[in-house]
Amino acid sequence: MNLLISLLGPRFWIPAYLALIFAMFVPGDFAWVKPSVKYALGGILFFTALKIPFGDVVGGLTDRALLARCGWMTAAKLLLLPALAYAATWLIAPDWAPGVALVALMPAGLSSVALTDLHHGDRVLALFLIIITSALAPLTVPCAMALIHPGPAPDIARLVDQAVYILTMLAVPFAAAQAVRLLAPRVVAAGMAWWGRCSILFLVVMILVSVLANRPGWAGWPVSAMLAPLALACLASLIALGATLLLRRWLAASAVTAFACAALYMNNGLSIVYATEFHPGDAHVILPCVLMQVPMVAMVVLWGRWAGPHQDEEATT
């Protein structure tokens, strides 16, 4: 039991990488699992939201310092870091730049609260980064992709369709979790220790089914062809890591860890769902979203090991 708990906690990277490797190389046609991708994403948010009392959200709305910090962190997460990732990728390999930009444009990962908890960061700040970046993503993602991805000229109907799709994927599981909290508070309280683990379990499932569902887009490619998008995804992660490390000079370690988990562990599941829906079969868009899982997991583990809140305890806000 302790081993299972650790695999859904500090050692979550083990099943995450195993799922990725298995899905990339297991023989067979798994296109039939495509509809399950969005449900796996919904499971991550549902179990994460079970740990979040709606009162905490309302209470945070009156904290001006928290909202101000979330404001500039959100701008950095949704605008600055994607712009840097896109520019760096475009200079090296322009064909892959839209895909790298898409995953960098994603809001904070739905598991970033659990990961922030895991690394002793500011859980409330992590929560609000998820809420605010997720609320803005239906606007920022379609508009940014319309600017940088070649294709037909975008129209308002197409942008609205994409925005509604993203909003639905985020809002429905959150609302369902709040309904369960209201109707079965004792059950939710009794299982509180497991909701974060269930979220990580669905994260592993998300990795598995998303790769299996989209694998036909790069069927027949040699393994060496995966190196370019993987390296570019790593580059985008390193840019985010470098920016986050700079913040350690000015912010308390717990706040930096919350931003680190949001910036390094973005909602790549949403990027895969989005790419699958609006760019089907386009490996140059889908693969960076899938392969970003490799540096995402590594960077969060790395942060927890040597760049987390156990160092710089004296950092000031």
N, C-alpha and C positions, 0 to 999 in steps of 0.2 A: 504493500500500500504506500509506503514511504517513497518507493521508487516511482510509482505512478504519480504521486503528488509532485515530486520534483520535476517530472517530465512535463507537467502542466504548470510549472512554476519556474524556478531558476534555470532549469535545464530544458526549457521549452524549445531551444534552438535545435535539439537533437531530433525530435519528431518533425519539426518544421523542415529541416534539411532532408531528412529521410523521405518525407512526402514529396518534396520537390524532385529529388533524384528518381524516385520510383515512377512518378508521373511522366517524367521526361523520357524514360527509357523502356518502360514496360510495353511489350508488344500488344497490338490490338487496336480496334477502333472504338473510341469512347465518346464520340460526338453526342451520344444520347444523354450524357451527364450535363450537357450545357445548361438546361433549365435549372439545375441545382446550384449553379454558381451564385445567383442572387439570393437564394435561401440560406446558403452558408454565410454570406455577408450579413444577412439579416440576423442570423443566430449570434454572430459576434456582437452586434449592437444590442440585441435583446438582453443577453446575459450581462453585458457591461452596464446597461441602463438599469438592471435590477438592483445594482449597488448604489444607484444615484437617487436619493430622495428628491422629489420635485421641489421640496422646500429649500434644499441647498441651492438650486438654480435660482429660485426667487430671491433668496437671501443675498446671493452674490450680485444680483442686479443693483443692490444699494451700496455696494463696495466700490467707491470711485477709484481707489488705487488699483484694485484688481482689474476693473474694466479698462483703465488707462494702460495698464501693462499688457492686457490681452489685445488692446487695440494695435499697438505697434508690433507686438509679436505676430499677430494675424497678418499684418501687412508684410512682414518679413517672410512669413511662411507661404502666403499665397501669391506674392508678387516678386519680392526680391530674390529669393532662392530659386524659384522657377526660371526667372530671367537669366540668372547667372548660369544655371544648368543648361538652359537652351543655348545661350551664347557660346559656352565652352564646347558643347557638343556640335553645334553648327560649324565651328571652326575646324573640328577634327573630322566629322562624318555627318554632313548635312542630312543625308537620308534618314538617319536615326534621330535627328533632333526633335521632331514632333512627338515621337513616342517617349523620349526621355522627359520632354517638357510636360507631357500629359501626366505622367506619374508624379512629377515634382509639383504639379498644380493641385494635387489632391489635398483635401483637408487632413487634419490630424487623424491618425489611425484610431479606430474604435477601441483598440486594445491599449492605447497609450496611457489611459488611466491605470489599468492593471499593471503595465510596465513601470509607470511612475511610482506606484505603490511598491512594486518589487524593489526599486532602487531608492526608496525613501525620499521621494521628491514631494513637491507640493501638489497634492491630489486635487484640490479645489481649482487651482490654476490650470492643471491638465484638463479637468472637466470643462472649464470654460473655453479653453482653446479648441476642444472638440466641438462644442456647441457653436461658437462664433465662426470658426473656419468652415464648419459643415453648413451653417446657415448661408454663408456667402458663396460657397462653392457652386451652387446652381447658377449663379451669375457669372463668376469669374472663369470657370472651366469652359463652358461653351463659347464665350466671347474670345478667350485666349486661343482656343483651338481654331476658331474661325479665322483668326489673324495669321496663324503660323502653319496650318496644315493645308497643303495644296489640294485643290478640288473645286467643286462648283461653288459659285458665290453664295454665301450664307444668306438666308432670309429670316425674318422675325419668327415665322412659324416654326422653322427648324430649331432656332435657338430656344424658343419657349418649350418645345417638345423635349429637348435635352435637359433643360432646367427642371421641368416638371418630373422627368424620370429620375434625376439625381435626388430631388427633394423627396420624392416618394420612397426611394430606397433608404433614405436616412430617417424620415419621419415616422413611417409605419412601425418599424421595430421599437423605436423609442416610446411611441404612444402605447404600444402593446405592453411593454414592460411597466410603464406607469400604471396601466390598468390593473395588471397583476399585483403590483405593490398595494394598490388601493383595495382590491378584493380579497387578497390573501396575505396580509401583512405578517402573520405569524410564520407562514411557510417561507416567505422571503427572508425573514430574519433568521430562521433556523438554518437556512442553507447559505447564508452570507459568505461563509468561507469557501464555498464551491462555485459561486457565480463567476468569479474571475477565472477559475480553472476551466469552467465550461466555455468561457469566452475564448480562451487560448486553444481549447479543443476544436472549436469551430474555426479558429484561425488556421489550424493544421488542415482541417477538412477543406477550407477555402483554397489553400495552396494546392491541395491534391486535385480537386475537381476543376479548378480554373485552368490548370496546365493540361489536364486530360481533355477538357472540352475544346481548347484552342490549338491543340497540337497539330491538326491538319494544316494550319496556316504556315507551318515550317517543315512539313513532312518532306523527307528526302534531303534536307539540308545536312551536311556533315557536321559533326560535333564542333569542329573548328570554327564554323560559321557563327556559333553561339558566343564566341569569345568577344567579338566586337560589341554587341549590345550589353554583354555582362560587364565589360570594362567601362563602358560609358555610364552604365547604371552605378558602378562603383565610384566613378568620377563625380557624379551628381551627389552621391552620399558623402563623399569626402568634402565637397564644397559646403554641404550642410553642417558637417562635423566641424569644419574650420570656423564657420560663422558662429556656431554654438560655443566653441572653446573661447572665442573672443569675449563672449558675454560673461565669462567667469570672473573677469576683472571688475565688473560693476554690479553684478547681481548675487544674491544669496544662492548658495549651492542648490537648495531645494527648488528654487524658481528656475534655475538654469536646467536642472534635470527635467522639470516639466516641459520646458521648451524643447529640450533635446529629444525627448520621447516623441513629441509632436512632429518635430522637423525630420528626425531620422526614421521614425516609424510612421510614415504617412499611410493613408488609406489606399494602399495599392489594390486592394480587393475591389474598391469602387472604380479604380482606373481600368481594371480588367473587365468589369461588368460594362462600363461605358464604352471601352474599345470594342468589346464583343458586339454590343448593340449598334454602335454607330460607325465602326470601322471594321466590319467582319472580314476575316481573311487577310487583313493587312498586317503581316508579320512585323513590319518596321514600326508599327504602332503598338501592337500587342506584346511582342517579346520584351521590350524594356520594362513594361508593366509587370510581366511575369518574373523576369530575372532580377528585378529590383528586390525581390524577397531575399536574395543572397546577401547583398550588403546591408539591407535593413536589419536583419537579424544579427549579423556580425557587429554592426555599429552599436546597436543597443546593448549587446552583451559587453562589448568593449567599453562603452560608457560606464556601465555598472561596475566593471573591474577596476578601471584606473582613472576615469575622468568624472566620476559621480560625486555624490554629496559627501563621501567620506574624506575627500580632499577639499581644500579651500573652505573649511568650516568657518573661517573668519571673514569670508567674503561679505561685503556690505551691499545693501540695497540702494 
